């Protein structure tokens, strides 16, 4: 990371400039469309979509899961989508008993089934528990999706599909993830309601 980002003062114009062009990457459309197709297939076939991440990525996982289980823009039935981090008892028990690195792998093992979609979110692409969770999801026959950044990282080795955000600090990557996540929600809803 460019040290000037965290050392010294930077004004509004500089912070806004960091974000210019971040949503206009040519690879986003194909990546988003592939993820949409996987989610639509899972929902149509009666499968679930599971989400996880750490920190702000956990919040994004919960947010995007809720857009499906609740609704995004259009009236429709609820869709089976949940974030692992909403169950604080399971999170703390598993982390205590098995270690934080195994948290998401254990939850995948307990809840995910073949045909489900499992989405791991990590801005660095190297979060060990996200990597372990997607590795386990692949082993059980789920479709694996990584929302990553900074070149993709090790998580992409265990992802069938990747949304590759920009290089840079976490906030910038998260802003792309949530924007593309909203586009995914919108496109999935449209595909399910207007086939």
Phi and psi in degrees as a GROMACS rama.xvg file:
@    title "Ramachandran Plot"
@    xaxis  label "Phi"
@    yaxis  label "Psi"
@TYPE xy
-64.396  118.824  UNK-2
-60.4412  -25.7324  UNK-3
-63.9991  -20.3611  UNK-4
-66.1681  -33.9373  UNK-5
-111.804  -8.03511  UNK-6
-111.674  119.722  UNK-7
89.8923  174.498  UNK-8
-85.1236  142.593  UNK-9
-135.781  131.942  UNK-10
-86.9781  -179.205  UNK-11
-54.6598  -46.9888  UNK-12
-60.9175  -40.4655  UNK-13
-68.022  -40.2293  UNK-14
-67.1773  -39.1549  UNK-15
-66.1725  -39.3767  UNK-16
-61.0261  -33.1132  UNK-17
-57.8162  -28.3391  UNK-18
-96.4594  -10.7149  UNK-19
-62.3951  129.999  UNK-20
78.6556  -0.990181  UNK-21
-67.8829  -24.5392  UNK-22
-94.4378  -4.04518  UNK-23
-103.653  37.4919  UNK-24
-84.7874  135.018  UNK-25
-65.1596  -23.6396  UNK-26
-80.3166  -14.6654  UNK-27
-61.4215  -41.8785  UNK-28
-59.5201  -49.4254  UNK-29
-64.5332  -39.3406  UNK-30
-65.3011  -45.5078  UNK-31
-63.2935  -44.9682  UNK-32
-62.2789  -37.5422  UNK-33
-66.8921  -40.5286  UNK-34
-66.6639  -43.0166  UNK-35
-56.6768  -47.2534  UNK-36
-59.3349  -40.7753  UNK-37
-66.6888  -42.1766  UNK-38
-67.4508  -43.3553  UNK-39
-61.1931  -45.6521  UNK-40
-59.2368  -44.8438  UNK-41
-62.2183  -48.9203  UNK-42
-62.9871  -42.8469  UNK-43
-64.3422  -31.2929  UNK-44
-90.2561  7.96397  UNK-45
80.2201  19.4203  UNK-46
-95.9291  173.493  UNK-47
-109.357  159.917  UNK-48
-119.399  123.426  UNK-49
-111.047  142.641  UNK-50
-130.233  146.998  UNK-51
-159.825  159.459  UNK-52
-179.671  179.505  UNK-53
-113.887  145.532  UNK-54
60.012  -126.083  UNK-55
-62.1231  -30.5909  UNK-56
-70.6433  -30.1509  UNK-57
-65.9497  -40.9102  UNK-58
-63.4786  -42.0013  UNK-59
-63.1682  -39.9915  UNK-60
-59.7671  -46.5567  UNK-61
-63.8292  -43.0468  UNK-62
-59.9742  -50.3386  UNK-63
-69.5488  -36.6168  UNK-64
-59.6342  -42.1652  UNK-65
-67.1142  -29.076  UNK-66
-63.9588  -28.1557  UNK-67
-89.5892  -45.9955  UNK-68
-70.0404  -29.5053  UNK-69
-92.743  -100.546  UNK-70
-164.151  159.038  UNK-71
-97.3116  -77.6405  UNK-72
-119.599  -26.0866  UNK-73
-117.137  148.573  UNK-74
-68.5858  126.653  UNK-75
-165.276  170.951  UNK-76
-70.1836  158.619  UNK-77
-67.8223  148.603  UNK-78
-113.185  142.319  UNK-79
-73.4099  94.7263  UNK-80
-145.114  131.062  UNK-81
-150.34  151.096  UNK-82
-99.5189  136.062  UNK-83
-62.1978  -30.4868  UNK-84
-76.2077  -2.02303  UNK-85
-76.6304  -16.228  UNK-86
-99.4095  88.386  UNK-87
-63.9713  -30.2385  UNK-88
-66.1861  -44.5033  UNK-89
-65.9102  -43.4331  UNK-90
-58.0298  -48.7673  UNK-91
-72.7437  -36.0946  UNK-92
-67.3782  -46.7549  UNK-93
-65.9465  -44.6632  UNK-94
-60.7944  -39.6889  UNK-95
-68.6094  -44.2538  UNK-96
-82.8845  -33.6266  UNK-97
-117.107  -12.718  UNK-98
98.013  145.784  UNK-99
-62.3471  -30.6881  UNK-100
-62.4028  -27.3165  UNK-101
-97.8427  2.15521  UNK-102
-52.0578  -57.6023  UNK-103
-74.8099  -31.7775  UNK-104
-61.6829  -41.5782  UNK-105
-66.7954  -40.1976  UNK-106
-68.4646  -38.1247  UNK-107
-59.4443  -47.6161  UNK-108
-57.6188  -39.4591  UNK-109
-77.0007  -33.4133  UNK-110
-117.345  -35.2569  UNK-111
-80.3565  150.828  UNK-112
-131.421  159.517  UNK-113
-53.7145  137.368  UNK-114
94.0536  -20.0439  UNK-115
-69.7476  164.916  UNK-116
-111.271  132.326  UNK-117
-119.469  121.386  UNK-118
-112.57  119.492  UNK-119
-107.68  133.209  UNK-120
-116.328  125.069  UNK-121
-150.339  122.88  UNK-122
-70.656  -28.8834  UNK-123
-87.191  -26.0036  UNK-124
81.1949  5.67238  UNK-125
-125.842  6.78913  UNK-126
-60.7084  116.762  UNK-127
-60.2139  -37.3044  UNK-128
-74.09  -29.1454  UNK-129
-71.4582  -43.9409  UNK-130
-58.6114  -47.1624  UNK-131
-63.2874  -38.0625  UNK-132
-64.272  -44.1088  UNK-133
-70.2143  -35.285  UNK-134
-59.3384  -46.5863  UNK-135
-66.1786  -39.687  UNK-136
-61.4455  -41.2649  UNK-137
-63.8841  -40.7651  UNK-138
-60.8294  -33.8507  UNK-139
-88.0378  -4.9029  UNK-140
96.0371  17.1732  UNK-141
-82.9655  156.373  UNK-142
-79.4124  128.892  UNK-143
-107.522  136.137  UNK-144
-129.077  132.511  UNK-145
-115.388  128.909  UNK-146
-97.3902  115.224  UNK-147
-134.926  -175.472  UNK-148
-158.386  -174.397  UNK-149
52.3657  48.4719  UNK-150
85.2958  -4.20878  UNK-151
101.673  -45.6252  UNK-152
71.6771  -172.439  UNK-153
-67.829  -22.2097  UNK-154
-61.749  -28.7224  UNK-155
-67.6123  -21.1994  UNK-156
-66.525  -19.121  UNK-157
-114.575  15.0071  UNK-158
-112.442  128.665  UNK-159
-71.2958  -33.7433  UNK-160
-133.768  145.362  UNK-161
-132.784  133.463  UNK-162
-102.605  106.898  UNK-163
-98.548  104.522  UNK-164
-75.7876  -175.493  UNK-165
-75.6196  170.4  UNK-166
-80.4559  149.339  UNK-167
137.935  -172.143  UNK-168
-74.8608  160.637  UNK-169
-53.0853  -41.1083  UNK-170
-58.6267  -42.5671  UNK-171
-65.629  -43.9219  UNK-172
-63.6831  -43.5263  UNK-173
-62.9258  -36.8995  UNK-174
-64.4925  -38.2987  UNK-175
-68.7711  -43.8501  UNK-176
-57.1187  -47.415  UNK-177
-70.9917  -34.6092  UNK-178
-66.3136  -48.0248  UNK-179
-65.5507  -34.1598  UNK-180
-60.3959  -41.9482  UNK-181
-66.1719  -38.8268  UNK-182
-63.5862  -41.6015  UNK-183
-59.0774  -46.7184  UNK-184
-58.0118  -45.5252  UNK-185
-63.0574  -47.1704  UNK-186
-66.8329  -37.98  UNK-187
-62.7681  -47.038  UNK-188
-58.18  -46.2713  UNK-189
-60.4838  -43.8007  UNK-190
-64.5067  -38.2129  UNK-191
-74.8331  -32.3333  UNK-192
-92.008  -29.5497  UNK-193
-128.384  63.7797  UNK-194
